[in-house]
Amino acid sequence: MTATRETSPATMIPALPNDVTGLPRQVFLALLAGLVLRLLFVLGFPASAGDTTLYLQLARNLADHHVYGLWINGQLVPTDLRTPGYPAFLGGIALLLGRAIRPILLSQAILDLGTCLLTALLAFALAPPVARRRVALAGLWLAATCPFVANYSAVVLTEVLAAFLSTAACLCLVLSVSGQTTEYTWKGRPFVMSSISVACFGAFLTGLASLVRPEMPFLVGTAGIVLTLRWWKRLGWRKLMRLGGAMGAAFLLPLAPWAARNFITLHEVRLLAPRYTTLPSEYAPLGYHAWTKTWLTRYRDVYPALWKIGDEQVETGELPETAFDSPEEKTRVVALLEQYNASPNLDLSPQLDRGFAEIARERTARNPLRTFVWVPFQRALTIWFTPRTELLPSSAAIWPIPEHWDENPLDVLVAIFFAGLNYLYVGLALGGIWVAWRARRATGTGEPSPEAANLWGIALLLAYLAARTIFLTTVEAPEPRYVVPCFPAVLALAALLWSRELRLHRNSKKGE
């Protein structure tokens, strides 16, 4: 027996109907298609990235020597260079399936299918009650066939695990703001899980996700704001503060062992990874990063401008003209880079770093809008709409099309296809939001309309995506992979387009 009504967050969350909790033919086919796609990447296009070796070393040192650290000058030194979530995941796979790379990739493929199911449930939680089954299935198919997260099943990087945990956390937090009540029965016994419990569990999952990706706290922060706006009139500030305290404690719970370890072993208080991924003995070139933040907007400029520092010489000819405001400024940059290139260990010394910091201050003073608005905006476009072919044996270069077409037409077609998918998914998500907004209605009885979507849940996801995007524009390297864990939320929003068909069908029947 099920009852649904508008209520406070202390009430219960909606249950899934029987036709969704089962495994109908559509669900089986979607998961099968998703498995085939992920196996295609894992078996046909396995990849390696710059951080792959680092994560494997951390996992193996933890398993073999019970020390979370790296070998430096022949000694195993504890480190906090990366949070331990993903290395612990790798260690668990090694313990169960061995240390070969392929079991890791296959495990990630299976885990990503779990993310597809969570995406379907997230779409279900956002959808109008009359269209939940259709929207959930649409979300499942979109997630199963999306190559962006599936592609990262084939590389030892954090994206698949981060996507799984963040989607699970989003699901819980969206349910917590839904304002609906459903009574469960399990083997004849009632089962109740309050929205407060769901919100706290979502905060706990966000804490786990923060051990994988450092930008995940933005999710619990935006959820706290949306929950406050949703319930402050009904609950009052005291109850909201207790809810915030409970969510904060749940969020910190999985982070506490990591913080304690850092305090005991490294004598520092740190919940997340350090802002700059440097060892304690290394110098973080803040001035150089400040200079690149005044012009670096394209992913193709990341390697020659950033990733070469400390390992290779930086060639001025590889930098775009936007890096210089005048011939005089270019001469100063060239002189600084020549000193760096001539250094014995390719060290960017504090003296050279101060030179770049001075140039960054001058460029910002001349054009503050460029540094604080235009460059971050272009970086946001880069991380969301750059063709996601970095793990494929294909170039992402498109423009100018005639030149690249003559070199390799297949690469151009692949890049155009993947770039088009970026725009398609974001466009579908915007369309789904529009449909949900247009369908908002009230029944006049104080109960939500069966055609009304979970607008508060949609607002939560949009706030999270916006906050995370703004933060990522401040990161030194605008890598497209940083928003890969956001795509399940985007696809869940896109699935809301399928809620409109049922509404139009119902209206057509009334017209008859």
N, C-alpha and C positions, 0 to 999 in steps of 0.2 A: 504494500500500500504506500502510495507516494503523495505528498502534499507539497506544493510550491507556493511561496509568498515572499514579498519584500520584507526584510527583517534586518536586525542588527548583525554586526560581525560575530557575535557570540553564538549565532545559529549555525545550521549545518550547511554543507556544500552539496551541489547537485550530483546525483549519481548518473551513471551512464545507462541508457536503455539497453534492453537485452539484445536488440538487433545490431548494436555497436560493440558491445562487450564480447560477442561471439566472433568467430572468424569466418565471415561469409566469403563467397568466391572472390569478390572484388578485393578484399583485403589480402587474400592469398596471392592473387595475381600481382597486386602492387608490390608486395614484399618480394615476390619472385623476380619481378623486373628490377627492383632495387638491388637485390643480391647479384643479379647478372651484371648490372652496371658497376658495382663495386668490385666484383671479381675481375672485370675487364681492366679496371685501373690497377688492381693489386697484382694480377698475373701478367698483364701486358705492359704496364707503365710504372713499375716500382721506381721510386725516386729517393733522393737523399738531399738534405738541406744543411745549411751551415750549423744549425743547432742539433742536428741528429746525433753527431758524435758526442756532444756535450751531455745530452740526456742519457745516452747509453752508458757513458762513463759514470755518471752519477748513480744510475741504477745498479751497475755492476759493483761499484765500490761499496754501495750500501749493502748489497747482498753478500759480497765476499768478505768485506772487512768491517761491516757494521758501522761504517763512517760515511756520513753524507758529505763527500768532499771530492777533490781532484788531486791528481798527482802533479806536484810542482817541484822542480829541481830534485826529483827522486824521493820526495816525501809526500805522504797523503795528508793534505791540508783540508780541514773542514771549511765549508763555504756556504754562503747564502745567495750565491749568484743566481740561482733559480729556486723557486718554491718547489716542495717535494711531491706535489700531487701527481704529476705525470711520471717522474722517475719511479715512484711507488707503484703506479699502474704497470709500468714496464717490468718492474721486479716481480709483481704478482704473475704476470704472463710467463716470465722466465721460469718461475717456480713450478707452474702448472704444465707448461708446454715446451719448455726448453728455451735456449738463448738464441736461436736462429731468428733472422729478421722476418721471414715469411709468417710464422705463427703470430707475431705482433701485428702484421698488416691484416691478416685474416681476422684476428680478434677485433681490430678496429672496424673492419667491414661489418661484422656482426653487431658491434656496439652502435654503429651508425644506423643500422636498421631499427634498433631501439629508439634512436632519435627520431626516425620517421614516424614511429607509433606515437611518440610523445608530441610530435608536431600535429598529428591528427587529433589527439586529445586536446591540445591547445586550441586548435581551430574549433573543436566541439564546444569548448568552454566560452569562446567568443561569440558563437553563432546564435541566432534566434532559435528558440525552442522548436519551432515548426520546421526548421531546416537543418537541424544539428547532424542528422545522419548523412545528408548529402555533403554538407560542408566538411565533416570529418573525413569522409572518403576522398573528397577533393584535396584536402590537406595532405592526406597520406600519399596520394598519387604525385602531387607536386614535390613532396619531400623525397619520395623514392626515386624519382627520375631527375632530380636536380643534381648536376654533376659537380657542383662547387664543394660541398662538404664531402661527397662521395670520393672526389679526387684525393682528398687528404687522408683517406684510408690507406693510401699507398705510400705514405711517408711517415717516418718516425718524428712527428711533431704533435703539438698539444691540441690542435684544432678539433679533432673528432671527440676527444674526451671533454673538452671545454663546451662543445656544442651540446653534448648529451646532458651534462650537469646544468648548464644554463637554461636549456629548454625545460628540464624538469622543474627547475626553480621558477621559471616564468609561469608554468602551468599552475603551480601551487599559489603563487601570488595573484594570478589572474582570478583563480577560483575564490580567493579570499576577499576580493572586492566585488564579487558578482552579486551579492545581496540576495541569494536564493536559498531556500531550505528544502532538503530532501531527506526523507526518513528511509533508512536502509533496513533490510532484514537479511540476516545471514543464518541459514539453518534454523529459521524460526525465531531468531533472537534479533532485537533491534541493535543497530550499529550507528553510533553518532560520532562525527568528527567535526568540531566547530571550526568556523572560519579563522578564529584566532590560532587554533592548533595548526591549520593549514598554512597560515601566514608564517608562523614560527618555523614550520618545516621547510617552507620556501627559503626563509632566511638561513637556515642550517645548510641547505643545498647550495645557496650562494656562497657561504663560507667555504664549503668544499671546492666549489668552482674557483674561488679566489686562490686556492692552493695550486691551481693549474694556470690561470691567467690573471694577472694583477689588476686588470680593469673591471673585474666582476663586482666589486663593492658598489659600483654605480647602480646596479640592479636593486640592491636592498635599499639604497638611498632614495631612488625614485619611487620605489614601492612605498616607503614610509611617507613620502609627500602625498602620493595619490590616496593612500589609506586615510591620511589626516583630512584631506579635502572631502573624502567620501563620507566619513563617519563623525566628524567633530561636532556637528549639530546634535546628533542623537546620543553620543556617548559622553561628551564633555572632555575637557582637557586632562582630567585626572586619569580617566580610563584609557585615554589615548596614550598618555605617558607610560602607563603600565604596559600597554601593548607594545610601545616602542622599546621599552626596557626588555621585555620578553624576546622581541625579535632581535635586539642587539646582542643579548646573551646567546641566543641560538646561533647567530652569525659568528660570534667569536669562539664558540665551542670547538669547532674543528681547527681553528687557527691557533688555539691556546698551546697545544703541544709544540708547534713550530716556533712560536714566540718564546716558550720556555727553553727550548733547545738553543735558540740563538742567544738568549740571555746567559745560559750556563756555559755554552761552548765558546761563543764569540764575544761575550760580554757586551751585548747590545740589545736594545729592545726594538724588534722588527717583526711586523706581522706579515709583510709582503716582500717580494723581491726588491732589491735596491733600485732606485730610479735609473741609475746608469749601470749597465752590466759590466762592471770593472771589479777586478780583484782588489783586496785592501792595499796592496803595494802599487797599484796602477793609478795613473792620473786621469781623471775624467776631463776631457777637453771641452769645458762648458762654453768657452768663448767661440770655439770652432763650431759647435752646435748652434750657438746663437746666430752666427753668420749664415749657416746653411738654412736656418729657419726664415731668413729674409728673402729666399729665392727658390729653395728646393721644393718643387711641387709634383714632379713626375717620378714614377717608380723606376724608370730606366736610368735616372741620374743618381739613384741611391748607391749603387755599387761603386762607380768612379769617384763619388764625393765622400761617402761615409765608410763603406765596408773595406776600402783599401787602407784606411788609417791604421797604422800599427803593423801592417803586413806587406803593403806594396807602396810604390811611389805613386803619387797623385799627379796626373798630367793635366795641366791647365787647358789644353786643347780639347779634353773630353768634357769640360764643363760648359753649360749653356751660356749664352750671352747675357741672360737675365741675372747671372751671378755678379755682374759688374755694372755699375752705374756710369762709369766714365773710364777713359783710357788711363787716367791717373790711378783710379782705384784698382784697375786690373793690374797695373804695374806693381802696386803694393801687394796684391794677392800673389802674384807670380813670385815676388821676392820671398814672401813667407813660405810658399810651397817649395821653392828651391832649397831653402834652409832645411825644411823637413825632409825632402828627398835626399839631402846630403848627410843627414844624421846617421850615425853608425847602426842604430837599431830601429830606424824609422820611428823615432819617438817624437810626438808632438809636445814639445817642452812647454812649461808654464809661460815662458817668455813669448814663444810663438803664439800660444793660445791667447795671451793678452793682446797681441797684435790683431788677431781675428775678432776678438771682443770689441776692440775699438772701431774696427770697420763696421761691425754689426750695429753698434750704437749710432754711428754716423748715418747708416742706411735707414735705420728706424726713425731717426730724427728728421730726415728728409722726407720720408714717406711712411708715416705710422700706419695709415690705412693698409698699405701693402703688407706690412708685417703682421698686423693683428686681425685683418679682415680678408684681404684678397688671397694671400698665400694659404691661410687655413681653409678658406672656401675651396680653392683649387685642390688642396690635399684631400678634402672630403670627397670631391669628385673622383680623385685618383683611387682612393681606397674602396669606393663603391662601384666604380664603372670601368676600371682597368680590366682588359681581358684576362681571365684567370687561367692563363696557360703556363704559369711559371714552373709547374711540375710536369709539364708535357714536353716531349721533344719537338717543340714548335716555338717559333718566335712570336711575340705579342705585337710586333710592329705592323701598323696598318698604313699610316700616312708617311710619305705620299704613296698612294696605292699603285700607280704605274711602276714606280721604282721597285717596290717590294714584290709586286706581281711578277716582274721579269725575273727576280731572283728565285722566288719559291711561291707559286700561286696557292699551293695547298696550305702553307702557313698563313697566308692572308685570309683564306676562307675560314680556317679554324679560328683565327683571331676575331674575325667579324662575327662568327657564330657565337663565340663565348661573350663578346662584348654585347651582342644583341640580347643574349639571355639576361645579362645584368639589367638592362633597361626593361626587358619584358617582366621580370619578377618584381621590380620596383613599381612598374606601371600597374601590374595586377594588384599589388598591395594597396596602392592609392585608390584603384577602382573598388576594391573590397571595402576600404574605409568609407568611401563615398556611398556605397550601397547601404552600409550599416547606418550611416548618418541619416540618409533619406528615409530609412525604414523605422526610425525611432517613433514610438507612439505610446500613448497611455490609454488604459482601458476605462478610466474614470472610476475604478473601484479601488485604487491604491495598489493594484497588482501590476507587474510588468506585462506588456503585450506579448503574445506568442510570436510576434513578428519583430520584436525589438532585440537588437544585439546587445552584448555586454560592452557598452560604451566605456565604462570605467576600466575594464580590462584592456580595451583598445588604447585608451589614454595612457595606461601604465606602460604598455609596450612602446608606444611612440615616445614617451618621455625617456625611457631607458635607451632606445636606439639613438635619440638625439644627444643625450648626455654622453654616451659612449663614443659617438662620432666626434663630438667636440673635443673630448679628451684625446682621442687618437690623432687629431690634427696637430697636437702639441708634441707627439712622439717624434724622435729624430728621423726615423725612416718611415715614410708613408707606405707601409706594405699592405697590399690588398688582403692578405690572409688574416689580418687582424679583425676583419668584420665577418669572416666566414662563420663563426658561431652565432652571428645574428640572423643568418638566413632562415633557420627554422621559424623564428618569429615573423619574418617577412612573408614566408610562405603560408603561415597560418592566417595572416591578414589577407593575403591574396585569395585564400580559399573562401573568404566571405563573399566573393563574387557569386558563388554558387548558391547563396541563400536567396538571391533575387529571383531565380527561375521559379521556385515554389510559390513565392509571393505573387508573381505575375499569373501563374497558373490558377491560383485561388481567386484572383481578381477576375480572370476571364470566365470562371465558372459563375461568379456573381452576376456578370454581365449577361450571361445566357438566361 
